[in-house]
Amino acid sequence: MKKLVIIMAIGLTTLMLHSQDSKIELTGKVKIEIDGLSCPFCAYGLEKNLKDVANIKDIKIDVENAFVLLNISEGKGIDEDLIRKNIKDSGFTPRKITRVDDE
Amino acid sequence: MSRWYFISFLLMVLVNCKDLGKKERQEWVFERKIELPKKSRPLALVKTGDDIWFSDPGNLRLIKIDVKGNVLDTITGIKRPMNIDFDNGKLYVPGFLTDTIWIYENGQKRPLQLNAEPNAPAGLAVNGYTIAIADFYNHRIILQIGKKVSYLGTEGHAKGKLYYPTDVKIAKDKIYIADAYNNRVQVFDFDGKALNVIGDQDNLNVVSGLGINEKYLAVTDQENSRVLVYDLNGPLVQILTSNINYPTDILFDGDILYIANFKENSISVYSAR
């Protein structure tokens, strides 16, 4: 019984560590394609919400082509889920996220 | 025989009355476009004397032009200037990103002392000591008269509720509100009582900007690239569609109607016939 508890504890710890590892951290310059970004009031509203997220150095909103460019502070990272949630909370649907350097 | 004379006379009076009605009612016809500097995206318009100021939030600036489109002045450094107003020689500009209202006068800009905290001011109207501000994220209108502040509307969809208001106009004892994402205009009195709803039956899709004069209210139907003109009491008068591209604001100037085309560098000019 004692062995079983130990094995389960190890298994749970491994699972937790693994789920933490699976978090995607955004770094450098990132382009986020967003559905429905055409309305200027909403687009600049999203910009207003994103500017308060820690470690974002600079934001560029392209209303006509419906994407956001994030410049993340050097040596820092931002959880992708946090950014996706922020975009959803602002009333938009985030799509593809790519490193600009990679394009 | 006299009965026939009487009936003929009555018919003539009726026909003439109908004609008179037609003459009183204006019809706007597309005239031309004013071409703006290449990368401009005009969001809002105000007239100052013979000239026009337009806000260009995408480029963080405001530009003053003459009616031919020649640039006369530029203001920079305001983060996302949205629906503007002009009163008593001063240009009032809401800074959407910084929650600041700027006053531009004689080449200088300074912040307005506001006794309220807007979250993303999207538009404003000024009349002497009265200022009304469309408080976008708080779903309300801030009404400051002198130093006294009150609020019109709360978040929601029923009559008297607002959902992301973007523009506001003051006309005598009434306040007209672009209730943008409820797709309608709401009319309030100064005590916060909702008096009327305009446009809710006309399939509007994002009412972002308003224009008003003594007789008419013009409304941008942003996502459908239309402008709808209403009698101030509500009945629809005319729908404008020609040469309009994603309109975000309208400006009445006598018999002329200017429309900001946000998706291109132009202002459409209509004239009354």
HADDOCK unambig.tbl for C-alpha pairs under 7 A between the chains (distance, minus, plus):
assign (segid A and resid 48 and name CA) (segid B and resid 97 and name CA) 5.58 0.50 0.50
